[in-house]
C-alpha cells in the first residue's frame, strides 16, 4: 500500500482504494492508475486521454520542434481539464481564437521533460 498524494494505491491490484478526487473529469477509470505512465505526462491530473497530446506532438515535429528522450508534448493553453481549470483558461483560449491558433497547433506546445 502506498500513499500517493490524495489517496492510497495498491500495487497488487494496480488500483487506488478510492476514486479520483477530481471526479468524473479524471476519466472513465477513476480507480485505476494512469493508462501508460511511460508514454504520457499529466502532472496536474487533468487530462483523461492523450489524443490531443499526440496531435500536438505531430504538429510540433512538422514545425521542426525537437524533443529529448522522454519528453512529452505539453499544451501551453490546456486542451482538456476540469471545469474549474477550463474556466481559468478561458481568456487564454480567447486569445488563441483571436489569432486563429488551434489548440493543437505547434505554437501552443512545448516539449516537457519528465
N, CA, C and O of each residue as an XYZ file, in Angstrom:
456
protein
N       0.849     -1.171      0.000
C       0.000      0.000      0.000
C       0.901      1.242      0.000
O       1.883      1.308      0.739
N       0.556      2.208     -0.825
C       1.341      3.436     -0.905
C       0.404      4.639     -0.919
O      -0.644      4.617     -1.565
N       0.796      5.689     -0.197
C       0.018      6.927     -0.222
C       0.540      7.770     -1.370
O       1.730      8.084     -1.419
N      -0.328      8.137     -2.285
C       0.057      8.873     -3.487
C      -0.690     10.199     -3.524
O      -1.685     10.350     -4.233
N      -0.200     11.139     -2.760
C      -0.776     12.481     -2.620
C      -2.149     12.497     -1.961
O      -2.243     12.756     -0.761
N      -3.207     12.231     -2.705
C      -4.558     12.382     -2.174
C      -5.273     11.069     -1.888
O      -6.399     11.077     -1.389
N      -4.640      9.944     -2.196
C      -5.306      8.664     -1.999
C      -4.292      7.525     -1.935
O      -3.122      7.696     -2.276
N      -4.758      6.375     -1.496
C      -3.895      5.206     -1.347
C      -3.947      4.332     -2.598
O      -5.003      4.129     -3.197
N      -2.764      3.816     -2.976
C      -2.618      2.969     -4.158
C      -2.181      1.572     -3.736
O      -1.276      1.421     -2.915
N      -2.823      0.552     -4.296
C      -2.468     -0.837     -4.020
C      -1.779     -1.416     -5.253
O      -2.447     -1.698     -6.248
N      -0.442     -1.603     -5.211
C       0.275     -2.107     -6.387
C      -0.112     -3.534     -6.773
O       0.069     -3.926     -7.926
N      -0.631     -4.303     -5.846
C      -1.039     -5.680     -6.164
C      -2.236     -5.720     -7.106
O      -2.330     -6.608     -7.953
N      -3.131     -4.785     -6.966
C      -4.312     -4.736     -7.834
C      -4.194     -3.667     -8.913
O      -5.037     -3.589     -9.806
N      -3.142     -2.838     -8.833
C      -2.923     -1.720     -9.757
C      -4.103     -0.749     -9.732
O      -4.475     -0.185    -10.761
N      -4.682     -0.563     -8.552
C      -5.830      0.331     -8.387
C      -5.676      1.177     -7.126
O      -4.966      0.815     -6.188
N      -6.360      2.303     -7.139
C      -6.482      3.116     -5.937
C      -7.642      2.580     -5.108
O      -8.554      1.952     -5.645
N      -7.608      2.825     -3.810
C      -8.686      2.359     -2.936
C      -9.920      3.239     -3.017
O     -11.030      2.775     -2.755
N      -9.742      4.495     -3.374
C     -10.883      5.398     -3.539
C     -10.803      6.041     -4.917
O      -9.755      6.012     -5.562
N     -11.903      6.617     -5.364
C     -11.943      7.182     -6.715
C     -11.123      8.459     -6.806
O     -10.751      9.060     -5.798
N     -10.855      8.848     -8.032
C     -10.069     10.041     -8.314
C     -10.748     11.260     -7.690
O     -11.936     11.479     -7.925
N     -10.023     12.063     -6.899
C     -10.648     13.215     -6.249
C     -11.131     14.289     -7.216
O     -11.908     15.161     -6.826
N     -10.686     14.244     -8.464
C     -11.137     15.234     -9.437
C     -12.537     14.895     -9.956
O     -13.166     15.711    -10.629
N     -13.018     13.697     -9.644
C     -14.370     13.318    -10.047
C     -14.421     12.755    -11.446
O     -13.487     12.088    -11.891
N     -15.514     13.023    -12.143
C     -15.708     12.455    -13.476
C     -14.680     12.935    -14.473
O     -14.442     12.259    -15.474
N     -14.057     14.087    -14.236
C     -13.048     14.606    -15.149
C     -11.783     13.758    -15.133
O     -10.923     13.923    -15.998
N     -11.656     12.866    -14.179
C     -10.477     12.013    -14.081
C     -10.437     10.904    -15.111
O      -9.420     10.219    -15.225
N     -11.487     10.708    -15.850
C     -11.513      9.692    -16.888
C     -12.521      8.601    -16.596
O     -13.268      8.665    -15.620
N     -12.528      7.598    -17.460
C     -13.519      6.534    -17.340
C     -13.153      5.495    -16.295
O     -13.986      4.658    -15.950
N     -11.938      5.525    -15.785
C     -11.483      4.554    -14.788
C     -10.951      5.285    -13.565
O      -9.737      5.360    -13.377
N     -11.829      5.824    -12.733
C     -11.392      6.675    -11.618
C     -10.642      5.960    -10.503
O     -10.120      6.616     -9.602
N     -10.576      4.622    -10.541
C      -9.846      3.886     -9.510
C      -8.486      3.395    -10.008
O      -7.665      2.948     -9.207
N      -8.240      3.471    -11.299
C      -7.006      2.938    -11.858
C      -5.894      3.970    -11.898
O      -6.123      5.174    -11.790
N      -4.675      3.455    -12.058
C      -3.506      4.302    -12.251
C      -3.544      4.805    -13.688
O      -4.357      4.336    -14.484
N      -2.679      5.748    -14.030
C      -2.672      6.309    -15.387
C      -2.598      5.208    -16.430
O      -2.083      4.122    -16.165
N      -3.114      5.492    -17.615
C      -3.164      4.482    -18.667
C      -1.775      3.991    -19.065
O      -1.575      2.785    -19.215
N      -0.821      4.885    -19.239
C       0.537      4.495    -19.597
C       1.499      5.520    -19.011
O       1.727      6.557    -19.635
N       2.070      5.270    -17.837
C       2.902      6.267    -17.174
C       4.210      6.567    -17.892
O       4.836      7.589    -17.612
N       4.643      5.705    -18.811
C       5.889      5.938    -19.537
C       5.677      6.727    -20.814
O       6.632      7.272    -21.368
N       4.455      6.795    -21.285
C       4.175      7.396    -22.575
C       3.462      8.739    -22.487
O       3.408      9.469    -23.477
N       2.918      9.077    -21.338
C       2.100     10.278    -21.247
C       2.326     10.989    -19.931
O       2.397     10.352    -18.880
N       2.438     12.290    -19.982
C       2.690     13.098    -18.798
C       1.475     13.971    -18.508
O       0.986     14.682    -19.386
N       0.999     13.912    -17.287
C      -0.151     14.711    -16.865
C       0.087     15.157    -15.430
O      -0.539     14.633    -14.508
N       0.996     16.131    -15.226
C       1.405     16.478    -13.865
C       0.287     16.976    -12.967
O       0.384     16.830    -11.748
N      -0.760     17.553    -13.515
C      -1.843     18.074    -12.698
C      -3.036     17.131    -12.630
O      -4.013     17.417    -11.937
N      -2.967     16.007    -13.342
C      -4.052     15.030    -13.308
C      -5.332     15.521    -13.943
O      -6.420     15.113    -13.538
N      -5.221     16.389    -14.931
C      -6.410     16.990    -15.520
C      -6.808     16.384    -16.854
O      -7.909     16.643    -17.340
N      -5.944     15.586    -17.455
C      -6.254     15.019    -18.756
C      -6.752     13.592    -18.628
O      -6.246     12.824    -17.809
N      -7.728     13.241    -19.423
C      -8.249     11.882    -19.373
C      -7.866     11.070    -20.595
O      -8.104      9.863    -20.621
N      -7.282     11.693    -21.607
C      -6.791     10.943    -22.761
C      -5.617     11.680    -23.362
O      -5.399     12.858    -23.080
N      -4.864     10.984    -24.190
C      -3.670     11.594    -24.757
C      -3.824     11.944    -26.229
O      -2.841     12.290    -26.884
N      -5.033     11.863    -26.759
C      -5.251     12.131    -28.179
C      -4.733     13.514    -28.574
O      -3.996     13.632    -29.553
N      -5.099     14.551    -27.840
C      -4.648     15.900    -28.170
C      -3.139     16.039    -28.046
O      -2.520     16.744    -28.842
N      -2.535     15.379    -27.063
C      -1.081     15.444    -26.902
C      -0.382     14.803    -28.093
O       0.649     15.302    -28.544
N      -0.927     13.707    -28.609
C      -0.347     13.061    -29.788
C      -0.447     13.965    -31.011
O       0.509     14.089    -31.777
N      -1.603     14.596    -31.192
C      -1.791     15.518    -32.319
C      -0.828     16.692    -32.182
O      -0.180     17.087    -33.151
N      -0.737     17.246    -30.977
C       0.163     18.372    -30.732
C       1.603     17.989    -31.048
O       2.313     18.744    -31.712
N       2.038     16.830    -30.581
C       3.414     16.381    -30.825
C       3.698     16.287    -32.327
O       4.737     16.751    -32.795
N       2.771     15.684    -33.081
C       2.966     15.570    -34.527
C       3.063     16.948    -35.180
O       3.904     17.163    -36.054
N       2.213     17.876    -34.765
C       2.261     19.232    -35.317
C       3.554     19.945    -34.953
O       4.105     20.688    -35.765
N       4.042     19.724    -33.739
C       5.306     20.333    -33.321
C       6.475     19.767    -34.124
O       7.372     20.509    -34.525
N       6.466     18.457    -34.358
C       7.530     17.836    -35.153
C       7.518     18.367    -36.583
O       8.576     18.610    -37.163
N       6.320     18.551    -37.159
C       6.203     19.110    -38.512
C       6.798     20.510    -38.589
O       7.328     20.908    -39.626
N       6.709     21.259    -37.488
C       7.243     22.625    -37.435
C       8.726     22.658    -37.056
O       9.307     23.735    -36.918
N       9.334     21.491    -36.890
C      10.764     21.435    -36.600
C      11.142     21.495    -35.130
O      12.322     21.625    -34.806
N      10.169     21.404    -34.237
C      10.494     21.388    -32.803
C      11.124     20.043    -32.469
O      10.747     19.014    -33.030
N      12.079     20.061    -31.557
C      12.767     18.825    -31.189
C      12.386     18.403    -29.777
O      12.044     19.226    -28.928
N      12.456     17.113    -29.558
C      12.151     16.525    -28.258
C      13.345     15.706    -27.795
O      13.995     15.031    -28.592
N      13.624     15.772    -26.511
C      14.615     14.888    -25.912
C      13.916     13.578    -25.566
O      12.689     13.526    -25.485
N      14.694     12.531    -25.365
C      14.113     11.244    -24.984
C      13.312     11.412    -23.691
O      13.817     11.958    -22.710
N      12.082     10.948    -23.697
C      11.218     11.037    -22.526
C      10.370     12.293    -22.459
O       9.493     12.393    -21.601
N      10.613     13.271    -23.354
C       9.805     14.492    -23.355
C       8.389     14.205    -23.846
O       8.176     13.337    -24.692
N       7.448     14.929    -23.317
C       6.059     14.868    -23.769
C       5.705     16.200    -24.412
O       6.310     17.227    -24.106
N       4.734     16.177    -25.292
C       4.213     17.414    -25.864
C       3.188     17.971    -24.885
O       2.210     17.304    -24.550
N       3.418     19.187    -24.436
C       2.516     19.805    -23.459
C       1.866     21.042    -24.062
O       2.517     21.837    -24.739
N       0.584     21.188    -23.806
C      -0.147     22.370    -24.262
C       0.170     23.556    -23.354
O       0.164     23.420    -22.131
N       0.444     24.706    -23.940
C       0.613     25.932    -23.155
C      -0.758     26.349    -22.623
O      -0.914     26.630    -21.434
N      -1.740     26.386    -23.511
C      -3.134     26.575    -23.108
C      -3.756     25.186    -23.127
O      -3.731     24.512    -24.157
N      -4.308     24.757    -22.016
C      -4.783     23.385    -21.843
C      -5.814     22.972    -22.882
O      -6.659     23.762    -23.301
N      -5.718     21.703    -23.287
C      -6.687     21.161    -24.241
C      -7.823     20.434    -23.542
O      -8.918     20.333    -24.094
N      -7.585     19.925    -22.338
C      -8.616     19.254    -21.553
C      -8.435     19.642    -20.099
O      -7.423     20.238    -19.729
N      -9.396     19.309    -19.293
C      -9.254     19.582    -17.868
C     -10.580     19.656    -17.157
O     -11.640     19.488    -17.759
N     -10.506     19.909    -15.879
C     -11.719     20.014    -15.079
C     -12.434     21.320    -15.387
O     -11.861     22.219    -16.003
N     -13.668     21.422    -14.964
C     -14.461     22.623    -15.228
C     -13.760     23.876    -14.715
O     -13.681     24.873    -15.432
N     -13.256     23.841    -13.498
C     -12.560     24.998    -12.940
C     -11.311     25.354    -13.719
O     -10.991     26.530    -13.895
N     -10.605     24.333    -14.186
C      -9.401     24.552    -14.979
C      -9.751     25.230    -16.292
O      -9.052     26.147    -16.724
N     -10.833     24.784    -16.934
C     -11.270     25.393    -18.186
C     -11.675     26.846    -17.981
O     -11.331     27.706    -18.791
N     -12.392     27.122    -16.918
C     -12.824     28.493    -16.653
C     -11.627     29.415    -16.469
O     -11.635     30.552    -16.942
N     -10.603     28.929    -15.784
C      -9.410     29.740    -15.547
C      -8.649     30.011    -16.838
O      -7.957     31.024    -16.945
N      -8.768     29.121    -17.819
C      -8.025     29.277    -19.065
C      -8.848     29.945    -20.170
O      -8.387     30.036    -21.308
N     -10.046     30.409    -19.853
C     -10.921     30.943    -20.900
C     -10.310     32.140    -21.624
O     -10.442     32.246    -22.843
N      -9.657     33.030    -20.916
C      -9.029     34.203    -21.559
C      -7.934     33.754    -22.525
O      -7.801     34.300    -23.620
N      -7.169     32.778    -22.119
C      -6.106     32.265    -22.986
C      -6.684     31.627    -24.242
O      -6.150     31.817    -25.335
N      -7.767     30.873    -24.097
C      -8.399     30.261    -25.267
C      -8.980     31.325    -26.195
O      -8.967     31.161    -27.415
N      -9.489     32.415    -25.618
C      -9.996     33.523    -26.436
C      -8.870     34.136    -27.266
O      -9.070     34.475    -28.433
N      -7.693     34.278    -26.669
C      -6.549     34.820    -27.410
C      -6.117     33.880    -28.530
O      -5.776     34.331    -29.624
N      -6.129     32.584    -28.265
C      -5.801     31.631    -29.325
C      -6.774     31.792    -30.487
O      -6.361     31.840    -31.646
N      -8.063     31.874    -30.180
C      -9.079     32.019    -31.225
C      -8.895     33.324    -31.991
O      -9.035     33.355    -33.214
N      -8.583     34.395    -31.276
C      -8.389     35.704    -31.916
C      -7.295     35.645    -32.973
O      -7.420     36.257    -34.034
N      -6.225     34.910    -32.687
C      -5.099     34.812    -33.614
C      -5.143     33.534    -34.449
O      -4.159     33.155    -35.085
N      -6.296     32.882    -34.434
C      -6.549     31.683    -35.236
C      -5.520     30.579    -35.002
O      -5.027     29.949    -35.937
N      -5.217     30.369    -33.730
C      -4.317     29.290    -33.334
C      -5.178     28.165    -32.767
O      -5.873     28.346    -31.768
N      -5.125     27.013    -33.409
C      -5.853     25.840    -32.936
C      -5.211     25.333    -31.652
O      -4.009     25.509    -31.451
N      -5.991     24.712    -30.791
C      -5.486     24.212    -29.511
C      -4.326     23.240    -29.710
O      -3.468     23.127    -28.835
N      -4.281     22.536    -30.844
C      -3.220     21.571    -31.116
C      -2.167     22.075    -32.095
O      -1.349     21.289    -32.572
N      -2.171     23.378    -32.405
C      -1.120     23.941    -33.251
C       0.216     23.917    -32.522
O       0.268     24.003    -31.295
N       1.283     23.801    -33.283
C       2.626     23.778    -32.700
C       2.901     25.026    -31.864
O       3.653     24.966    -30.891
N       2.301     26.152    -32.233
C       2.508     27.399    -31.488
C       1.971     27.318    -30.063
O       2.351     28.127    -29.217
N       1.099     26.361    -29.786
C       0.533     26.184    -28.447
C       1.188     25.018    -27.706
O       0.612     24.477    -26.762
N       2.378     24.636    -28.129
C       3.018     23.492    -27.490
C       4.448     23.739    -27.069
O       5.157     24.561    -27.648
N       4.856     23.005    -26.044
C       6.249     22.999    -25.595
C       6.630     21.557    -25.253
O       5.793     20.780    -24.793
N       7.907     21.206    -25.482
C       8.364     19.901    -25.003
C       8.527     19.968    -23.487
O       9.118     20.912    -22.962
N       8.008     18.978    -22.797
C       8.073     18.971    -21.339
C       8.760     17.698    -20.880
O       8.286     16.591    -21.136
N       9.887     17.872    -20.197
C      10.646     16.726    -19.705
C      10.018     16.116    -18.475
O       9.312     16.780    -17.716
N      10.289     14.846    -18.295
C       9.747     14.120    -17.139
C      10.493     14.464    -15.867
O      10.168     13.943    -14.800
